[in-house]
Each structure stands twice: as structure tokens, then as C-alpha cells.
Amino acid sequence: MSDTSESGRFRDWVEIIATIGVVLSLLFVGYEIRQNTAMARGQARQELASLNQEWLLTLGQDAEYEALWYDAWVAWTDPEYVPDVPLTEAEGRRAWYVMTMHLRRLENVYFQYREGLVDESALESYGFTSVEIFRTEPFRSYWNEFNGRAGFDPDFAAFLDQRIAMAPARRNH
């Protein structure tokens, strides 16, 4: 009988050691997942910063581009603004593309946020706090009448609609 009890004890120890091995393996996998998640979040934030840097460099280095952005969108945030000369048809199209590019950047931030790769501060850092532009008549016209909304992910469009709804439209003279 002593052989049986020794083999039983041996089996018990093997099972205990195997269980400890499984638990340690799971802890290690959890640690690795946590590290990979942190790395993915860092990479996502870096990619957003790079996109934002490109946007700001374009605005800062291309005077024609910056003037178009300002005349088409930013100037309208001033309640006293009255356009001297309306945009030409070609400028209007370019302004549409510039706003679309700007919103693509914000859509990317929104996707990163929705997937949990960045926190809410990223939404605030990359343009969602500047809702002044979204309040203007030109933007509302772009978004609603010229079907700007249709070119974006429905979840992002709904999210931006919520942001826009938070503030009444601005009317200029």
C-alpha cells in the first residue's frame, strides 16, 4: 500500500505544480496583454499627433490654404463677420474638401476613442472642443445640405450631430 500512497502523493504534487504553472502562465499572458494594450494606446496617440502635426503644418506653411480655411470656416465664428467677397465656385469646392479632410481627422480620433485606444482627452485635444466652426451657417450647410454627413461613418456622424446639437447656430449679418 505504501507504493499506492506514494504514487498518489506524487500525482497530487504533479497536479499542484501543473496548476501553479497554469496560473503563472495566465498571469504572464495577462501581463503581456496589458503591455500590448499600453503600447497600442501609445502608438494610436502618436499617430493622432502626427496627423494633427501635418494638418497644422499645412495651415502654417501654405498661406493660400490657410486663407481659404479662414475665409470659408473660421471667420464665420465671429458674429460681426461680414464676408467682403463670397468664395468663388472653385474656392467653395476646395473649402468643401478641406473641411472633409478636417473631419476625416476627427473621425479617426473618434474611432480610436470608440475602440478604447485613446481616452476622452484625445477628443478634446484634436478638435472637438472647437465647436465654434460647427455652429456656423456655412458648416451646417456643408453638413446638412451638401450631404457632408453622408461621407462619414454613421456612428461618427451621430456623435458629431450630438456635438453640434449642444450649441445653437450662429447667425451673421
KEVEX-845899 format. One record per atom (N, C-alpha, C): x, y, z; residue number from 1; residue in three letters. Coordinates in nm, 2 decimals, decimal comma, always signed. Example, Ala and Ser with C-alpha at 12.3 -4.5 7.8 and 13.67 -1.06 7.14 Angstrom:
2
{{+1,32; -0,57; +0,78}; 1; ala}
{{+1,23; -0,45; +0,78}; 1; ala}
{{+1,32; -0,33; +0,78}; 1; ala}
{{+1,28; -0,22; +0,71}; 2; ser}
{{+1,37; -0,11; +0,71}; 2; ser}
{{+1,29; +0,00; +0,79}; 2; ser}
***
This chain:
173
{{+0,08; -0,12; +0,00}; 1; met}
{{+0,00; +0,00; +0,00}; 1; met}
{{+0,08; +0,12; +0,00}; 1; met}
{{+0,20; +0,11; +0,05}; 2; ser}
{{+0,29; +0,23; +0,05}; 2; ser}
{{+0,32; +0,28; -0,09}; 2; ser}
{{+0,33; +0,19; -0,18}; 3; asp}
{{+0,35; +0,23; -0,32}; 3; asp}
{{+0,24; +0,31; -0,37}; 3; asp}
{{+0,12; +0,27; -0,34}; 4; thr}
{{+0,00; +0,34; -0,39}; 4; thr}
{{-0,01; +0,48; -0,33}; 4; thr}
{{+0,02; +0,49; -0,20}; 5; ser}
{{+0,00; +0,62; -0,14}; 5; ser}
{{+0,12; +0,71; -0,19}; 5; ser}
{{+0,24; +0,66; -0,21}; 6; glu}
{{+0,35; +0,74; -0,27}; 6; glu}
{{+0,32; +0,79; -0,41}; 6; glu}
{{+0,26; +0,70; -0,49}; 7; ser}
{{+0,22; +0,74; -0,62}; 7; ser}
{{+0,11; +0,84; -0,62}; 7; ser}
{{+0,02; +0,83; -0,52}; 8; gly}
{{-0,09; +0,92; -0,51}; 8; gly}
{{-0,04; +1,06; -0,47}; 8; gly}
{{+0,06; +1,06; -0,38}; 9; arg}
{{+0,12; +1,19; -0,34}; 9; arg}
{{+0,19; +1,25; -0,45}; 9; arg}
{{+0,26; +1,17; -0,52}; 10; phe}
{{+0,34; +1,22; -0,64}; 10; phe}
{{+0,24; +1,28; -0,74}; 10; phe}
{{+0,13; +1,21; -0,77}; 11; arg}
{{+0,03; +1,27; -0,86}; 11; arg}
{{-0,02; +1,40; -0,81}; 11; arg}
{{-0,05; +1,41; -0,68}; 12; asp}
{{-0,10; +1,53; -0,62}; 12; asp}
{{+0,00; +1,64; -0,64}; 12; asp}
{{+0,12; +1,61; -0,61}; 13; trp}
{{+0,22; +1,72; -0,63}; 13; trp}
{{+0,23; +1,76; -0,78}; 13; trp}
{{+0,23; +1,67; -0,87}; 14; val}
{{+0,23; +1,70; -1,01}; 14; val}
{{+0,11; +1,79; -1,05}; 14; val}
{{+0,00; +1,75; -0,99}; 15; glu}
{{-0,12; +1,83; -1,02}; 15; glu}
{{-0,11; +1,97; -0,96}; 15; glu}
{{-0,06; +1,98; -0,84}; 16; ile}
{{-0,04; +2,11; -0,78}; 16; ile}
{{+0,06; +2,20; -0,86}; 16; ile}
{{+0,17; +2,14; -0,90}; 17; ile}
{{+0,27; +2,21; -0,98}; 17; ile}
{{+0,21; +2,25; -1,12}; 17; ile}
{{+0,14; +2,16; -1,18}; 18; ala}
{{+0,07; +2,19; -1,31}; 18; ala}
{{-0,02; +2,31; -1,29}; 18; ala}
{{-0,10; +2,30; -1,18}; 19; thr}
{{-0,20; +2,41; -1,16}; 19; thr}
{{-0,13; +2,54; -1,14}; 19; thr}
{{-0,02; +2,54; -1,06}; 20; ile}
{{+0,06; +2,66; -1,04}; 20; ile}
{{+0,12; +2,71; -1,17}; 20; ile}
{{+0,16; +2,62; -1,26}; 21; gly}
{{+0,21; +2,65; -1,39}; 21; gly}
{{+0,11; +2,72; -1,48}; 21; gly}
{{-0,01; +2,67; -1,47}; 22; val}
{{-0,12; +2,73; -1,55}; 22; val}
{{-0,15; +2,87; -1,50}; 22; val}
{{-0,16; +2,88; -1,37}; 23; val}
{{-0,19; +3,01; -1,31}; 23; val}
{{-0,08; +3,11; -1,34}; 23; val}
{{+0,04; +3,07; -1,33}; 24; leu}
{{+0,15; +3,16; -1,37}; 24; leu}
{{+0,15; +3,20; -1,52}; 24; leu}
{{+0,12; +3,10; -1,60}; 25; ser}
{{+0,10; +3,13; -1,74}; 25; ser}
{{-0,01; +3,23; -1,77}; 25; ser}
{{-0,12; +3,21; -1,71}; 26; leu}
{{-0,23; +3,31; -1,72}; 26; leu}
{{-0,19; +3,45; -1,68}; 26; leu}
{{-0,12; +3,45; -1,56}; 27; leu}
{{-0,08; +3,58; -1,51}; 27; leu}
{{+0,02; +3,65; -1,62}; 27; leu}
{{+0,11; +3,57; -1,67}; 28; phe}
{{+0,20; +3,62; -1,77}; 28; phe}
{{+0,13; +3,67; -1,90}; 28; phe}
{{+0,03; +3,59; -1,94}; 29; val}
{{-0,05; +3,63; -2,06}; 29; val}
{{-0,12; +3,76; -2,03}; 29; val}
{{-0,18; +3,77; -1,91}; 30; gly}
{{-0,25; +3,90; -1,87}; 30; gly}
{{-0,15; +4,01; -1,87}; 30; gly}
{{-0,03; +3,99; -1,82}; 31; tyr}
{{+0,07; +4,10; -1,82}; 31; tyr}
{{+0,10; +4,14; -1,96}; 31; tyr}
{{+0,13; +4,04; -2,05}; 32; glu}
{{+0,16; +4,07; -2,19}; 32; glu}
{{+0,05; +4,14; -2,26}; 32; glu}
{{-0,07; +4,11; -2,23}; 33; ile}
{{-0,19; +4,17; -2,30}; 33; ile}
{{-0,19; +4,32; -2,25}; 33; ile}
{{-0,17; +4,34; -2,12}; 34; arg}
{{-0,17; +4,47; -2,07}; 34; arg}
{{-0,06; +4,56; -2,13}; 34; arg}
{{+0,06; +4,50; -2,14}; 35; gln}
{{+0,17; +4,57; -2,21}; 35; gln}
{{+0,14; +4,60; -2,35}; 35; gln}
{{+0,08; +4,51; -2,43}; 36; asn}
{{+0,05; +4,53; -2,57}; 36; asn}
{{-0,06; +4,64; -2,58}; 36; asn}
{{-0,15; +4,64; -2,49}; 37; thr}
{{-0,26; +4,74; -2,49}; 37; thr}
{{-0,20; +4,88; -2,47}; 37; thr}
{{-0,11; +4,89; -2,37}; 38; ala}
{{-0,05; +5,02; -2,34}; 38; ala}
{{+0,04; +5,06; -2,47}; 38; ala}
{{+0,10; +4,97; -2,53}; 39; met}
{{+0,18; +5,00; -2,65}; 39; met}
{{+0,09; +5,05; -2,76}; 39; met}
{{-0,02; +4,98; -2,78}; 40; ala}
{{-0,12; +5,01; -2,89}; 40; ala}
{{-0,18; +5,15; -2,86}; 40; ala}
{{-0,21; +5,18; -2,74}; 41; arg}
{{-0,26; +5,31; -2,70}; 41; arg}
{{-0,15; +5,42; -2,73}; 41; arg}
{{-0,03; +5,39; -2,69}; 42; gly}
{{+0,07; +5,49; -2,72}; 42; gly}
{{+0,09; +5,51; -2,87}; 42; gly}
{{+0,09; +5,41; -2,95}; 43; gln}
{{+0,10; +5,42; -3,09}; 43; gln}
{{-0,02; +5,50; -3,15}; 43; gln}
{{-0,14; +5,47; -3,10}; 44; ala}
{{-0,26; +5,54; -3,15}; 44; ala}
{{-0,24; +5,69; -3,12}; 44; ala}
{{-0,20; +5,72; -3,00}; 45; arg}
{{-0,19; +5,86; -2,97}; 45; arg}
{{-0,08; +5,93; -3,06}; 45; arg}
{{+0,03; +5,86; -3,08}; 46; gln}
{{+0,14; +5,91; -3,17}; 46; gln}
{{+0,09; +5,93; -3,31}; 46; gln}
{{+0,01; +5,84; -3,36}; 47; glu}
{{-0,04; +5,85; -3,50}; 47; glu}
{{-0,14; +5,98; -3,50}; 47; glu}
{{-0,22; +6,00; -3,40}; 48; leu}
{{-0,31; +6,11; -3,40}; 48; leu}
{{-0,22; +6,24; -3,39}; 48; leu}
{{-0,12; +6,24; -3,31}; 49; ala}
{{-0,03; +6,36; -3,31}; 49; ala}
{{+0,03; +6,39; -3,44}; 49; ala}
{{+0,07; +6,28; -3,51}; 50; ser}
{{+0,13; +6,30; -3,64}; 50; ser}
{{+0,03; +6,36; -3,74}; 50; ser}
{{-0,09; +6,31; -3,74}; 51; leu}
{{-0,19; +6,36; -3,83}; 51; leu}
{{-0,22; +6,51; -3,80}; 51; leu}
{{-0,23; +6,54; -3,67}; 52; asn}
{{-0,25; +6,68; -3,63}; 52; asn}
{{-0,14; +6,77; -3,67}; 52; asn}
{{-0,02; +6,72; -3,65}; 53; gln}
{{+0,10; +6,80; -3,69}; 53; gln}
{{+0,10; +6,83; -3,84}; 53; gln}
{{+0,06; +6,73; -3,92}; 54; glu}
{{+0,05; +6,75; -4,07}; 54; glu}
{{-0,05; +6,86; -4,10}; 54; glu}
{{-0,16; +6,85; -4,03}; 55; trp}
{{-0,27; +6,95; -4,05}; 55; trp}
{{-0,22; +7,09; -4,02}; 55; trp}
{{-0,16; +7,10; -3,90}; 56; leu}
{{-0,11; +7,23; -3,86}; 56; leu}
{{+0,00; +7,28; -3,95}; 56; leu}
{{+0,09; +7,20; -3,99}; 57; leu}
{{+0,20; +7,24; -4,08}; 57; leu}
{{+0,14; +7,29; -4,21}; 57; leu}
{{+0,04; +7,22; -4,26}; 58; thr}
{{-0,02; +7,27; -4,39}; 58; thr}
{{-0,08; +7,41; -4,37}; 58; thr}
{{-0,16; +7,42; -4,26}; 59; leu}
{{-0,22; +7,55; -4,23}; 59; leu}
{{-0,11; +7,66; -4,21}; 59; leu}
{{+0,00; +7,62; -4,15}; 60; gly}
{{+0,11; +7,72; -4,12}; 60; gly}
{{+0,20; +7,75; -4,23}; 60; gly}
{{+0,21; +7,66; -4,32}; 61; gln}
{{+0,31; +7,68; -4,43}; 61; gln}
{{+0,25; +7,72; -4,56}; 61; gln}
{{+0,12; +7,70; -4,58}; 62; asp}
{{+0,06; +7,73; -4,71}; 62; asp}
{{-0,04; +7,84; -4,69}; 62; asp}
{{+0,00; +7,97; -4,72}; 63; ala}
{{-0,08; +8,08; -4,69}; 63; ala}
{{-0,21; +8,08; -4,77}; 63; ala}
{{-0,21; +8,03; -4,89}; 64; glu}
{{-0,34; +8,02; -4,97}; 64; glu}
{{-0,44; +7,92; -4,90}; 64; glu}
{{-0,38; +7,81; -4,86}; 65; tyr}
{{-0,47; +7,71; -4,79}; 65; tyr}
{{-0,52; +7,76; -4,66}; 65; tyr}
{{-0,44; +7,83; -4,58}; 66; glu}
{{-0,48; +7,89; -4,45}; 66; glu}
{{-0,59; +8,00; -4,47}; 66; glu}
{{-0,57; +8,08; -4,58}; 67; ala}
{{-0,66; +8,19; -4,61}; 67; ala}
{{-0,80; +8,13; -4,64}; 67; ala}
{{-0,79; +8,02; -4,72}; 68; leu}
{{-0,92; +7,95; -4,76}; 68; leu}
{{-0,99; +7,90; -4,64}; 68; leu}
{{-0,91; +7,83; -4,55}; 69; trp}
{{-0,97; +7,77; -4,43}; 69; trp}
{{-1,03; +7,88; -4,35}; 69; trp}
{{-0,96; +7,99; -4,33}; 70; tyr}
{{-1,01; +8,10; -4,25}; 70; tyr}
{{-1,14; +8,16; -4,31}; 70; tyr}
{{-1,13; +8,20; -4,44}; 71; asp}
{{-1,24; +8,26; -4,51}; 71; asp}
{{-1,37; +8,17; -4,51}; 71; asp}
{{-1,35; +8,05; -4,54}; 72; ala}
{{-1,46; +7,95; -4,55}; 72; ala}
{{-1,52; +7,91; -4,42}; 72; ala}
{{-1,44; +7,90; -4,32}; 73; trp}
{{-1,49; +7,84; -4,19}; 73; trp}
{{-1,47; +7,92; -4,07}; 73; trp}
{{-1,34; +7,96; -4,04}; 74; val}
{{-1,31; +8,03; -3,91}; 74; val}
{{-1,37; +8,17; -3,90}; 74; val}
{{-1,36; +8,25; -4,00}; 75; ala}
{{-1,41; +8,38; -3,99}; 75; ala}
{{-1,56; +8,39; -3,95}; 75; ala}
{{-1,63; +8,29; -3,99}; 76; trp}
{{-1,78; +8,29; -3,96}; 76; trp}
{{-1,80; +8,27; -3,81}; 76; trp}
{{-1,70; +8,23; -3,73}; 77; thr}
{{-1,73; +8,22; -3,59}; 77; thr}
{{-1,74; +8,35; -3,52}; 77; thr}
{{-1,70; +8,46; -3,59}; 78; asp}
{{-1,71; +8,60; -3,53}; 78; asp}
{{-1,85; +8,65; -3,57}; 78; asp}
{{-1,93; +8,68; -3,47}; 79; pro}
{{-2,07; +8,72; -3,50}; 79; pro}
{{-2,08; +8,85; -3,58}; 79; pro}
{{-1,97; +8,93; -3,58}; 80; glu}
{{-1,97; +9,05; -3,66}; 80; glu}
{{-1,91; +9,04; -3,80}; 80; glu}
{{-1,87; +8,92; -3,83}; 81; tyr}
{{-1,81; +8,89; -3,96}; 81; tyr}
{{-1,91; +8,91; -4,08}; 81; tyr}
{{-1,87; +8,99; -4,17}; 82; val}
{{-1,94; +9,00; -4,30}; 82; val}
{{-1,85; +8,98; -4,41}; 82; val}
{{-1,87; +8,88; -4,49}; 83; pro}
{{-1,77; +8,85; -4,60}; 83; pro}
{{-1,76; +8,96; -4,70}; 83; pro}
{{-1,64; +9,01; -4,73}; 84; asp}
{{-1,62; +9,11; -4,83}; 84; asp}
{{-1,66; +9,06; -4,97}; 84; asp}
{{-1,61; +8,95; -5,00}; 85; val}
{{-1,63; +8,89; -5,13}; 85; val}
{{-1,66; +8,74; -5,11}; 85; val}
{{-1,77; +8,69; -5,16}; 86; pro}
{{-1,80; +8,55; -5,15}; 86; pro}
{{-1,70; +8,46; -5,21}; 86; pro}
{{-1,69; +8,34; -5,17}; 87; leu}
{{-1,59; +8,24; -5,23}; 87; leu}
{{-1,63; +8,22; -5,37}; 87; leu}
{{-1,53; +8,20; -5,46}; 88; thr}
{{-1,57; +8,16; -5,60}; 88; thr}
{{-1,61; +8,01; -5,59}; 88; thr}
{{-1,67; +7,96; -5,70}; 89; glu}
{{-1,71; +7,82; -5,71}; 89; glu}
{{-1,60; +7,73; -5,68}; 89; glu}
{{-1,48; +7,76; -5,74}; 90; ala}
{{-1,36; +7,67; -5,72}; 90; ala}
{{-1,32; +7,68; -5,57}; 90; ala}
{{-1,32; +7,80; -5,51}; 91; glu}
{{-1,28; +7,81; -5,37}; 91; glu}
{{-1,38; +7,73; -5,28}; 91; glu}
{{-1,51; +7,74; -5,32}; 92; gly}
{{-1,61; +7,67; -5,24}; 92; gly}
{{-1,59; +7,52; -5,24}; 92; gly}
{{-1,55; +7,47; -5,36}; 93; arg}
{{-1,52; +7,32; -5,37}; 93; arg}
{{-1,40; +7,29; -5,29}; 93; arg}
{{-1,29; +7,37; -5,30}; 94; arg}
{{-1,17; +7,34; -5,22}; 94; arg}
{{-1,20; +7,35; -5,07}; 94; arg}
{{-1,29; +7,45; -5,03}; 95; ala}
{{-1,32; +7,46; -4,89}; 95; ala}
{{-1,40; +7,33; -4,85}; 95; ala}
{{-1,48; +7,28; -4,93}; 96; trp}
{{-1,55; +7,15; -4,90}; 96; trp}
{{-1,45; +7,04; -4,88}; 96; trp}
{{-1,35; +7,03; -4,96}; 97; tyr}
{{-1,25; +6,92; -4,95}; 97; tyr}
{{-1,17; +6,94; -4,82}; 97; tyr}
{{-1,14; +7,07; -4,79}; 98; val}
{{-1,06; +7,10; -4,67}; 98; val}
{{-1,14; +7,06; -4,55}; 98; val}
{{-1,27; +7,09; -4,54}; 99; met}
{{-1,35; +7,05; -4,43}; 99; met}
{{-1,36; +6,90; -4,42}; 99; met}
{{-1,38; +6,84; -4,53}; 100; thr}
{{-1,39; +6,69; -4,53}; 100; thr}
{{-1,26; +6,63; -4,48}; 100; thr}
{{-1,14; +6,69; -4,52}; 101; met}
{{-1,02; +6,64; -4,46}; 101; met}
{{-1,01; +6,66; -4,31}; 101; met}
{{-1,05; +6,78; -4,27}; 102; his}
{{-1,05; +6,81; -4,12}; 102; his}
{{-1,14; +6,71; -4,05}; 102; his}
{{-1,26; +6,68; -4,10}; 103; leu}
{{-1,35; +6,59; -4,04}; 103; leu}
{{-1,30; +6,44; -4,04}; 103; leu}
{{-1,23; +6,41; -4,15}; 104; arg}
{{-1,17; +6,27; -4,15}; 104; arg}
{{-1,07; +6,26; -4,03}; 104; arg}
{{-0,99; +6,36; -4,01}; 105; arg}
{{-0,90; +6,36; -3,90}; 105; arg}
{{-0,98; +6,34; -3,77}; 105; arg}
{{-1,09; +6,41; -3,75}; 106; leu}
{{-1,17; +6,40; -3,63}; 106; leu}
{{-1,23; +6,26; -3,62}; 106; leu}
{{-1,28; +6,21; -3,74}; 107; glu}
{{-1,34; +6,08; -3,74}; 107; glu}
{{-1,24; +5,97; -3,69}; 107; glu}
{{-1,11; +5,99; -3,73}; 108; asn}
{{-1,01; +5,90; -3,69}; 108; asn}
{{-0,99; +5,90; -3,54}; 108; asn}
{{-0,99; +6,02; -3,48}; 109; val}
{{-0,98; +6,04; -3,34}; 109; val}
{{-1,10; +5,97; -3,27}; 109; val}
{{-1,22; +5,99; -3,33}; 110; tyr}
{{-1,34; +5,93; -3,27}; 110; tyr}
{{-1,33; +5,77; -3,27}; 110; tyr}
{{-1,28; +5,72; -3,39}; 111; phe}
{{-1,27; +5,57; -3,39}; 111; phe}
{{-1,17; +5,52; -3,29}; 111; phe}
{{-1,06; +5,59; -3,27}; 112; gln}
{{-0,96; +5,55; -3,17}; 112; gln}
{{-1,02; +5,55; -3,03}; 112; gln}
{{-1,10; +5,66; -3,01}; 113; tyr}
{{-1,17; +5,67; -2,88}; 113; tyr}
{{-1,27; +5,56; -2,86}; 113; tyr}
{{-1,35; +5,53; -2,96}; 114; arg}
{{-1,45; +5,43; -2,95}; 114; arg}
{{-1,39; +5,29; -2,93}; 114; arg}
{{-1,28; +5,26; -2,98}; 115; glu}
{{-1,21; +5,13; -2,97}; 115; glu}
{{-1,13; +5,13; -2,84}; 115; glu}
{{-1,13; +5,23; -2,76}; 116; gly}
{{-1,06; +5,23; -2,63}; 116; gly}
{{-0,91; +5,26; -2,64}; 116; gly}
{{-0,86; +5,30; -2,76}; 117; leu}
{{-0,72; +5,32; -2,77}; 117; leu}
{{-0,67; +5,45; -2,72}; 117; leu}
{{-0,77; +5,55; -2,72}; 118; val}
{{-0,74; +5,68; -2,65}; 118; val}
{{-0,85; +5,72; -2,56}; 118; val}
{{-0,82; +5,80; -2,47}; 119; asp}
{{-0,93; +5,84; -2,37}; 119; asp}
{{-1,00; +5,97; -2,43}; 119; asp}
{{-1,10; +6,01; -2,35}; 120; glu}
{{-1,18; +6,13; -2,39}; 120; glu}
{{-1,09; +6,25; -2,41}; 120; glu}
{{-0,98; +6,26; -2,34}; 121; ser}
{{-0,90; +6,38; -2,36}; 121; ser}
{{-0,85; +6,40; -2,50}; 121; ser}
{{-0,84; +6,28; -2,58}; 122; ala}
{{-0,80; +6,29; -2,72}; 122; ala}
{{-0,91; +6,36; -2,80}; 122; ala}
{{-1,03; +6,34; -2,77}; 123; leu}
{{-1,14; +6,41; -2,84}; 123; leu}
{{-1,13; +6,56; -2,82}; 123; leu}
{{-1,09; +6,60; -2,70}; 124; glu}
{{-1,08; +6,74; -2,66}; 124; glu}
{{-0,95; +6,80; -2,73}; 124; glu}
{{-0,85; +6,72; -2,73}; 125; ser}
{{-0,72; +6,77; -2,78}; 125; ser}
{{-0,72; +6,79; -2,93}; 125; ser}
{{-0,79; +6,72; -3,01}; 126; tyr}
{{-0,78; +6,72; -3,15}; 126; tyr}
{{-0,90; +6,78; -3,23}; 126; tyr}
{{-0,97; +6,87; -3,16}; 127; gly}
{{-1,06; +6,95; -3,24}; 127; gly}
{{-1,21; +6,94; -3,20}; 127; gly}
{{-1,25; +6,86; -3,11}; 128; phe}
{{-1,39; +6,85; -3,08}; 128; phe}
{{-1,43; +6,96; -2,98}; 128; phe}
{{-1,34; +7,03; -2,93}; 129; thr}
{{-1,38; +7,14; -2,84}; 129; thr}
{{-1,40; +7,27; -2,92}; 129; thr}
{{-1,35; +7,27; -3,04}; 130; ser}
{{-1,36; +7,39; -3,13}; 130; ser}
{{-1,50; +7,38; -3,20}; 130; ser}
{{-1,60; +7,37; -3,13}; 131; val}
{{-1,73; +7,36; -3,19}; 131; val}
{{-1,78; +7,49; -3,25}; 131; val}
{{-1,71; +7,59; -3,23}; 132; glu}
{{-1,75; +7,72; -3,29}; 132; glu}
{{-1,77; +7,71; -3,44}; 132; glu}
{{-1,68; +7,64; -3,51}; 133; ile}
{{-1,70; +7,62; -3,66}; 133; ile}
{{-1,82; +7,54; -3,69}; 133; ile}
{{-1,85; +7,44; -3,60}; 134; phe}
{{-1,97; +7,36; -3,63}; 134; phe}
{{-2,10; +7,43; -3,61}; 134; phe}
{{-2,09; +7,55; -3,54}; 135; arg}
{{-2,21; +7,63; -3,51}; 135; arg}
{{-2,25; +7,72; -3,63}; 135; arg}
{{-2,15; +7,74; -3,72}; 136; thr}
{{-2,17; +7,84; -3,82}; 136; thr}
{{-2,27; +7,79; -3,94}; 136; thr}
{{-2,33; +7,89; -4,00}; 137; glu}
{{-2,42; +7,86; -4,11}; 137; glu}
{{-2,34; +7,78; -4,23}; 137; glu}
{{-2,22; +7,83; -4,26}; 138; pro}
{{-2,15; +7,75; -4,37}; 138; pro}
{{-2,13; +7,61; -4,33}; 138; pro}
{{-2,09; +7,58; -4,21}; 139; phe}
{{-2,07; +7,44; -4,17}; 139; phe}
{{-2,20; +7,36; -4,17}; 139; phe}
{{-2,31; +7,42; -4,12}; 140; arg}
{{-2,44; +7,35; -4,12}; 140; arg}
{{-2,48; +7,32; -4,26}; 140; arg}
{{-2,46; +7,42; -4,35}; 141; ser}
{{-2,49; +7,40; -4,49}; 141; ser}
{{-2,41; +7,28; -4,55}; 141; ser}
{{-2,28; +7,28; -4,52}; 142; tyr}
{{-2,20; +7,17; -4,57}; 142; tyr}
{{-2,25; +7,04; -4,51}; 142; tyr}
{{-2,27; +7,03; -4,38}; 143; trp}
{{-2,31; +6,91; -4,31}; 143; trp}
{{-2,44; +6,86; -4,35}; 143; trp}
{{-2,54; +6,94; -4,37}; 144; asn}
{{-2,68; +6,90; -4,39}; 144; asn}
{{-2,72; +6,91; -4,54}; 144; asn}
{{-2,70; +7,03; -4,60}; 145; glu}
{{-2,75; +7,05; -4,74}; 145; glu}
{{-2,66; +6,98; -4,84}; 145; glu}
{{-2,53; +6,99; -4,83}; 146; phe}
{{-2,44; +6,94; -4,93}; 146; phe}
{{-2,40; +6,80; -4,90}; 146; phe}
{{-2,47; +6,73; -4,81}; 147; asn}
{{-2,45; +6,59; -4,78}; 147; asn}
{{-2,31; +6,56; -4,73}; 147; asn}
{{-2,25; +6,65; -4,65}; 148; gly}
{{-2,12; +6,62; -4,59}; 148; gly}
{{-2,13; +6,50; -4,50}; 148; gly}
{{-2,24; +6,49; -4,43}; 149; arg}
{{-2,26; +6,38; -4,33}; 149; arg}
{{-2,26; +6,24; -4,40}; 149; arg}
{{-2,31; +6,23; -4,52}; 150; ala}
{{-2,32; +6,10; -4,59}; 150; ala}
{{-2,18; +6,04; -4,61}; 150; ala}
{{-2,08; +6,12; -4,62}; 151; gly}
{{-1,95; +6,06; -4,65}; 151; gly}
{{-1,87; +6,00; -4,53}; 151; gly}
{{-1,94; +6,00; -4,41}; 152; phe}
{{-1,87; +5,96; -4,29}; 152; phe}
{{-1,95; +5,84; -4,23}; 152; phe}
{{-1,87; +5,77; -4,14}; 153; asp}
{{-1,93; +5,66; -4,07}; 153; asp}
{{-2,05; +5,71; -3,99}; 153; asp}
{{-2,16; +5,63; -4,00}; 154; pro}
{{-2,29; +5,67; -3,93}; 154; pro}
{{-2,27; +5,70; -3,78}; 154; pro}
{{-2,19; +5,62; -3,71}; 155; asp}
{{-2,16; +5,64; -3,57}; 155; asp}
{{-2,09; +5,78; -3,55}; 155; asp}
{{-1,99; +5,80; -3,63}; 156; phe}
{{-1,92; +5,93; -3,62}; 156; phe}
{{-2,02; +6,05; -3,65}; 156; phe}
{{-2,10; +6,03; -3,75}; 157; ala}
{{-2,19; +6,14; -3,79}; 157; ala}
{{-2,29; +6,16; -3,68}; 157; ala}
{{-2,34; +6,06; -3,61}; 158; ala}
{{-2,43; +6,08; -3,50}; 158; ala}
{{-2,36; +6,14; -3,38}; 158; ala}
{{-2,23; +6,11; -3,36}; 159; phe}
{{-2,15; +6,17; -3,25}; 159; phe}
{{-2,14; +6,32; -3,28}; 159; phe}
{{-2,10; +6,35; -3,40}; 160; leu}
{{-2,08; +6,49; -3,44}; 160; leu}
{{-2,21; +6,57; -3,43}; 160; leu}
{{-2,32; +6,50; -3,47}; 161; asp}
{{-2,45; +6,56; -3,46}; 161; asp}
{{-2,48; +6,60; -3,32}; 161; asp}
{{-2,45; +6,51; -3,22}; 162; gln}
{{-2,47; +6,54; -3,08}; 162; gln}
{{-2,39; +6,66; -3,04}; 162; gln}
{{-2,26; +6,67; -3,08}; 163; arg}
{{-2,18; +6,79; -3,05}; 163; arg}
{{-2,24; +6,92; -3,11}; 163; arg}
{{-2,29; +6,91; -3,23}; 164; ile}
{{-2,34; +7,02; -3,30}; 164; ile}
{{-2,47; +7,07; -3,23}; 164; ile}
{{-2,55; +6,97; -3,18}; 165; ala}
{{-2,68; +7,00; -3,12}; 165; ala}
{{-2,66; +7,07; -2,98}; 165; ala}
{{-2,54; +7,05; -2,93}; 166; met}
{{-2,52; +7,12; -2,80}; 166; met}
{{-2,51; +7,27; -2,81}; 166; met}
{{-2,50; +7,32; -2,93}; 167; ala}
{{-2,48; +7,47; -2,94}; 167; ala}
{{-2,57; +7,52; -3,05}; 167; ala}
{{-2,64; +7,63; -3,03}; 168; pro}
{{-2,73; +7,68; -3,14}; 168; pro}
{{-2,65; +7,74; -3,25}; 168; pro}
{{-2,71; +7,75; -3,37}; 169; ala}
{{-2,64; +7,80; -3,48}; 169; ala}
{{-2,61; +7,95; -3,46}; 169; ala}
{{-2,50; +7,99; -3,52}; 170; arg}
{{-2,46; +8,13; -3,52}; 170; arg}
{{-2,50; +8,20; -3,64}; 170; arg}
{{-2,56; +8,31; -3,63}; 171; arg}
{{-2,61; +8,39; -3,74}; 171; arg}
{{-2,52; +8,51; -3,76}; 171; arg}
{{-2,48; +8,53; -3,88}; 172; asn}
{{-2,40; +8,65; -3,91}; 172; asn}
{{-2,49; +8,75; -3,99}; 172; asn}
{{-2,44; +8,87; -4,00}; 173; his}
{{-2,52; +8,97; -4,07}; 173; his}
{{-2,54; +8,93; -4,22}; 173; his}
***
